[in-house]
């Protein structure tokens, strides 16, 4: 009894290449990943400092703070490089010149 089924997604056509929704989701995942990774790297460095110097809670706390700050700075710099043309695209956040 082999039955195959196809999942019907009503908004399938909205995720075309160059679509504003797809680009927005991609940007959101990128920015979120950069923030989380920077915070984790700061925490790992703080943990290593705690382990080798014996300063139990302080290294990881300082590492979390500096890692979070570095992540926020990276997200800010990346977000400032993005350009959206709302006026030319009737409020749509797709890049200028692309039609959906």
Buried (B, 14 or more C-beta within 10 A) or exposed (E): EEEEEEEEEEEEEEEEEEBBBBBEEEBEEEBEEBBEBBBBBBBEBBBEBBEEEEBEEEBBBBBBBBBBEBBBEBBEEBEEEEEBEEEEBEEBBBBEEBEB
